[in-house]
Amino acid sequence: MSAPPLSTDRPLSTVRTVVAVVALALGGFAIGTTEFVTMGVLPDIADGVGVDIPSAGHVISVYALGVVVGAPVIAALSARLPRRALLVGLMTAFLVGNLLTAVAPGYRTLLVARFLSGLPHGAYFGVASLVAASLVAPRLRGRAVSSVLLGLAAAMLTGVPAATWLGQQLGWRSAYWTVVVLAALTVAAVLAVVPSTPGRCEATVRGELAALRRPQVLLTLLVGVVGFGGMFALYSYIAPVVTDVAALSRGTVPWVLFVYGAGGVIGTALGGRLADLALFRSLVASLVVLGVLLAVVALVSPWAPGLFVGVLLVSVAASSLAVLLQMRLMETAGDAQMLGAALNHSALNLANALGAWLGGLVIAAGLGYRAPSVVGAGLAAAGLVPLAVSAVLRRRGPAAAPVHLPREQAATASAA
């Protein structure tokens, strides 16, 4: 079938749908690169702006704060806007934030630039997830959303190592110039191939934020903050686990991170399929598996092969969990699916802070670098508590509403 104009309500071809989803995933690749490359060039940033490494670490924290703040605020304020235009606006704001990062003359301006860079993060994934879901049949929506999130996973596998290497060779600012280029390419790709879809003209800020009063939304967010925090308890301290626990060289750390990135790609793709198969049951299973694997890593980490395999499997389980949480929030948020999808990234950034903080506490208490994995297993187990409450409410209440599809895309989805 020949490809129709993207702005019409006629069905898109499979090729056009795939290309549109790839364009959306490119934005995820750019966002994932900027989020994690800071950790790789942190010593260079510290030297460049004249602060110590702990102070430079605040650059990471303010980005996460921008994500937590920006996701619900932007999603609620922009629900009425046409979605392709909103994607372009969000990615342009992201581009500007990274441009300001690349040219920041000092530490304080750098902090402001990183906060601004984080603001569009969650909202972009929220809008992109809804657009991707609207392009396919209901039975394929999990895979469409996971394909957008694959951009983030691919960044962990290739974008972050490449940008880190570039930052080390040409100066830390070059890493962020790379992100600026990726953001510009995303804007061009979205304009060229993503269909024009309307926002919800009846949406109001009050109505969008009403999703935060839904028990199932709040319980799912709590699962993300607590349960997913288990993964970050391990990941935040993976370098000393490699060098001090497994007794491997410092040069082995990038290979462990590469394995983690590979697991992220596998898990993200798997999560989409599990969501389409049985969303809630898969969510429970992935959290249980994550907890078990974190406990296993605590046991086998002194053995190098066990550490590599354990990190790979933890990444697969955690990445699947992230996709399933995103789909569950879109399912339970009523008409505010964009807000629900965006809030997932706020929750995961809070999980990052919680896991790293608790992991640091047990290390400071003298329990060693295997202890964060035990903490992570405990957090995953604790995440089952709100999930169990959610299951009880789910049995008592009505079935969740399906993901909202813009009227002009309904024909596309039914024909895909």
C-alpha positions in Angstrom: 0.0 0.0 0.0 1.3 3.4 -0.8 2.0 5.7 2.1 -0.8 8.3 2.7 -0.2 11.9 4.0 0.6 11.7 7.7 -2.0 14.4 8.7 -5.0 12.4 7.3 -7.2 9.9 9.1 -6.4 7.2 6.7 -4.4 4.2 8.0 -0.6 4.5 8.0 1.4 1.7 6.4 3.4 -0.6 8.6 6.7 1.0 7.3 5.4 4.5 8.2 4.4 3.4 11.6 7.8 1.8 12.3 9.6 4.9 11.0 7.5 7.1 13.2 8.2 5.0 16.3 11.9 5.1 15.5 11.8 8.9 15.3 10.2 8.9 18.8 12.8 6.5 20.1 15.6 8.8 18.8 14.4 11.3 21.3 14.6 8.7 24.0 18.2 7.9 22.9 19.1 11.6 23.3 17.5 11.8 26.7 19.2 8.6 27.9 22.6 9.8 26.7 22.4 13.2 28.6 21.0 11.6 31.8 23.8 9.0 32.2 26.8 10.6 30.5 27.2 13.0 33.4 28.3 10.1 35.6 31.0 9.1 33.1 32.5 12.6 32.8 31.9 13.8 36.4 35.6 14.2 37.2 36.1 16.2 34.0 33.1 18.4 34.9 34.5 19.0 38.4 37.9 20.1 37.0 36.2 22.2 34.3 34.1 24.3 36.7 36.5 24.3 39.6 34.6 22.2 42.2 35.2 18.9 44.0 33.6 15.7 42.8 30.9 15.5 45.6 29.8 19.1 44.6 29.9 18.1 40.9 27.6 15.2 41.8 24.8 17.8 42.5 24.7 18.2 38.7 23.2 14.7 38.6 20.8 15.4 41.4 19.4 18.6 39.9 18.7 16.9 36.6 16.7 14.2 38.5 14.9 17.0 40.3 14.0 18.6 37.0 12.5 15.3 35.8 10.5 14.9 39.0 9.1 18.4 38.8 8.7 18.7 35.1 6.9 15.5 34.3 3.6 16.2 36.1 3.6 19.9 35.6 4.2 19.9 31.9 1.9 16.9 31.3 -1.0 18.6 33.1 -0.5 22.0 31.5 -0.1 20.7 27.9 -2.7 17.9 27.6 -4.8 20.1 25.2 -2.0 20.7 22.8 -1.5 18.8 19.5 0.8 16.0 20.3 3.3 16.3 17.5 3.7 20.0 18.2 4.1 19.2 21.8 6.8 16.7 21.1 8.7 19.2 19.0 8.4 21.8 21.8 9.6 19.5 24.5 12.6 18.3 22.4 13.4 21.9 21.5 13.4 22.8 25.2 15.6 19.8 25.9 18.0 21.0 23.2 18.2 24.4 24.7 18.9 23.0 28.2 21.8 20.9 26.8 23.1 23.8 24.8 23.2 25.9 28.0 25.0 23.0 29.7 27.6 22.9 27.0 28.3 26.6 27.2 27.8 27.1 31.0 30.6 29.4 32.3 30.5 28.2 35.9 29.1 25.8 38.5 25.9 27.7 39.3 24.9 28.2 35.7 25.7 24.6 35.1 23.3 23.5 37.8 20.5 25.7 36.4 21.2 24.3 32.9 20.9 20.7 34.1 17.7 21.4 35.9 16.2 22.9 32.8 17.4 19.9 30.7 15.6 17.6 33.0 12.2 19.4 32.9 11.0 17.9 29.5 12.3 14.4 30.2 9.2 12.7 31.7 6.7 14.7 29.6 8.5 13.7 26.4 8.3 10.0 27.2 4.6 10.5 28.3 3.6 12.1 25.0 5.8 9.8 22.9 4.3 6.7 24.6 0.8 7.8 23.9 1.5 8.7 20.3 3.2 5.3 19.7 0.3 3.5 21.3 -2.1 5.3 19.0 -0.4 4.1 15.9 -0.9 0.4 16.5 -3.7 -2.1 17.3 -4.6 -2.6 21.0 -2.8 -5.9 21.1 0.5 -4.3 20.1 0.5 -1.2 22.3 2.9 -2.6 24.9 5.4 -3.3 22.1 4.9 0.2 20.7 5.6 1.8 24.0 8.6 -0.4 24.7 10.0 0.5 21.3 10.0 4.2 22.4 11.7 3.2 25.6 14.3 1.2 23.6 15.8 4.5 22.7 16.7 5.0 26.4 18.0 1.4 26.7 20.1 1.8 23.5 21.6 5.0 25.0 22.9 3.0 27.9 24.4 0.4 25.5 26.0 2.7 23.0 25.2 6.4 23.4 26.6 6.9 26.9 29.9 5.0 26.3 30.5 6.9 23.1 29.6 10.3 24.5 31.7 9.5 27.6 34.7 8.6 25.4 34.2 11.8 23.4 34.0 13.9 26.6 37.2 12.4 27.9 39.0 13.0 24.6 37.7 16.5 23.6 36.5 17.9 26.9 33.3 17.2 28.9 31.4 19.9 27.0 31.6 17.9 23.7 29.4 15.2 25.3 26.6 17.7 25.6 27.2 19.1 22.2 26.6 15.6 21.0 23.3 15.5 22.8 22.4 18.9 21.2 22.9 17.3 17.7 20.8 14.3 18.7 18.0 16.6 19.9 18.1 18.5 16.6 17.9 15.3 14.6 14.9 14.2 16.7 13.0 17.5 16.1 13.6 17.1 12.3 12.6 13.4 12.4 9.4 14.1 14.4 8.3 16.9 12.0 9.0 14.7 9.0 7.5 11.3 9.9 5.3 11.4 13.1 1.6 11.8 12.3 -0.2 15.0 13.4 -2.5 14.0 16.3 -4.7 16.3 18.3 -4.6 16.8 22.1 -7.6 16.4 24.3 -9.5 19.6 23.8 -11.7 18.9 26.8 -8.7 18.5 29.1 -8.1 20.8 32.1 -5.2 21.1 34.5 -7.5 20.2 37.3 -8.9 17.2 35.5 -5.4 15.9 34.6 -4.1 16.3 38.1 -7.2 14.4 39.4 -5.4 11.3 38.3 -3.2 11.8 41.3 -6.3 11.1 43.5 -6.8 7.7 41.9 -5.6 5.0 44.4 -4.3 2.7 41.6 -2.2 5.5 40.2 -0.7 6.3 43.6 -0.1 2.6 44.3 1.7 2.0 41.0 3.9 5.1 41.6 4.8 3.7 45.0 5.7 0.4 43.4 8.0 2.3 41.0 9.7 4.4 43.7 10.2 1.6 46.2 10.4 -1.6 44.0 12.5 -0.1 41.3 14.8 1.6 43.9 16.2 -1.9 44.4 17.9 -1.8 41.0 19.5 1.6 41.7 20.8 0.3 45.1 23.0 -2.0 43.1 23.7 0.1 40.0 24.8 3.2 42.0 27.7 1.2 43.5 28.5 -1.2 40.7 32.1 0.2 40.2 33.3 -0.7 43.7 31.5 -4.1 43.5 33.5 -4.9 40.4 36.9 -3.7 41.9 36.6 -4.5 45.6 34.2 -7.5 45.7 35.0 -9.3 42.5 38.6 -8.1 42.6 38.6 -7.2 38.9 40.5 -4.3 37.4 39.1 -0.8 37.0 39.1 -1.3 33.2 36.5 -4.1 33.7 33.9 -1.6 34.9 32.9 -0.4 31.4 32.4 -4.0 30.3 30.0 -4.6 33.2 28.2 -1.5 32.3 28.0 -2.7 28.7 26.5 -5.9 29.9 24.0 -3.9 31.9 23.1 -1.9 28.8 22.6 -5.1 26.8 20.3 -6.4 29.4 18.3 -3.2 29.2 17.7 -3.6 25.5 16.6 -7.2 26.0 14.4 -6.3 29.0 12.7 -3.4 27.4 11.7 -5.4 24.3 10.6 -8.3 26.6 8.6 -5.9 28.8 6.5 -4.7 25.9 5.6 -8.3 24.9 4.7 -9.2 28.5 2.5 -6.1 28.8 0.6 -7.1 25.7 0.3 -10.7 27.1 -0.8 -10.1 30.7 0.1 -6.7 32.1 -0.6 -7.0 35.8 0.6 -10.6 36.3 3.8 -9.7 34.4 4.3 -6.7 36.7 4.1 -8.9 39.8 6.4 -11.5 38.3 9.0 -9.0 37.2 9.2 -7.5 40.6 9.5 -10.9 42.3 12.2 -11.9 39.8 14.1 -8.6 40.3 14.2 -9.1 44.1 15.4 -12.7 43.8 18.1 -11.8 41.3 19.4 -8.9 43.5 19.7 -11.3 46.4 21.6 -13.8 44.1 24.0 -11.0 43.0 24.8 -10.3 46.6 25.9 -14.0 46.9 27.7 -14.5 43.7 29.4 -11.1 43.1 32.8 -12.3 44.4 32.8 -14.7 41.4 33.4 -12.7 38.2 31.3 -14.9 35.8 28.4 -14.8 38.3 28.6 -11.0 38.6 28.4 -10.6 34.8 25.5 -12.9 34.5 23.8 -11.5 37.5 24.1 -7.9 36.3 22.7 -8.9 32.9 19.7 -10.7 34.4 19.0 -7.8 36.9 19.0 -5.4 34.0 16.6 -7.5 32.0 14.2 -7.8 35.0 14.5 -4.1 35.9 14.0 -2.9 32.3 10.9 -5.1 31.9 9.6 -3.7 35.1 10.0 -0.1 33.9 7.9 -0.8 30.8 5.2 -2.6 32.7 5.0 0.2 35.2 4.6 2.7 32.3 1.8 0.7 30.8 0.1 0.2 34.2 0.1 3.9 34.8 -1.4 4.6 31.3 -4.0 2.0 32.1 -5.0 3.3 35.5 -4.8 7.1 34.8 -8.3 7.3 33.2 -8.3 10.1 30.6 -5.0 11.4 31.9 -2.8 8.7 30.3 -0.2 11.3 29.2 0.2 12.4 32.8 0.4 8.8 34.0 3.1 7.9 31.5 5.1 11.0 32.4 4.8 10.3 36.1 6.6 7.0 35.6 9.8 8.8 35.0 9.3 11.0 38.1 8.9 7.8 40.1 12.0 6.2 38.6 14.1 9.2 39.4 12.9 9.1 43.0 13.7 5.4 43.0 17.2 6.4 41.9 17.6 8.7 44.8 16.1 6.2 47.3 18.2 3.3 46.2 21.5 5.2 46.1 20.8 6.8 49.5 20.0 3.5 51.2 22.9 1.7 49.5 25.2 4.4 50.8 23.9 4.1 54.3 24.7 0.4 54.6 28.2 1.0 53.0 28.8 3.8 55.5 27.7 1.4 58.3 30.6 -0.9 57.4 28.6 -3.6 55.8 30.5 -3.7 52.6 29.8 -3.3 48.9 27.6 -6.4 48.7 25.1 -4.9 51.1 23.4 -2.6 48.6 22.3 -5.6 46.6 20.7 -7.0 49.8 19.0 -3.6 50.3 17.9 -3.8 46.7 16.3 -7.2 47.3 14.5 -5.8 50.3 13.2 -2.8 48.3 11.9 -5.1 45.6 10.1 -7.1 48.3 8.7 -4.0 49.8 7.4 -3.0 46.4 5.1 -6.0 46.5 3.1 -4.5 49.4 1.5 -1.7 47.4 1.2 -4.1 44.5 -0.8 -6.5 46.6 -3.1 -3.7 47.7 -3.5 -2.7 44.1 -4.4 -6.3 43.3 -7.1 -6.3 46.0 -8.6 -3.0 44.7 -8.4 -4.3 41.1 -10.6 -7.3 42.0 -13.1 -5.2 43.7 -13.3 -2.3 41.2 -14.3 -2.0 37.6 -11.9 -2.8 34.8 -9.4 -0.1 33.9 -10.2 2.0 30.8 -8.2 1.4 27.7 -5.5 3.8 26.6 -7.2 6.8 24.9 -6.7 7.1 21.2 -7.1 10.4 19.3 -10.1 10.1 17.0 -8.1 10.5 13.8 -5.8 7.6 14.9 -8.5 5.1 15.8 -8.7 3.9 12.2 -5.0 3.5 12.1 -4.9 1.3 15.2 -7.8 -0.9 14.1 -6.2 -1.5 10.7 -2.7 -2.1 11.9 
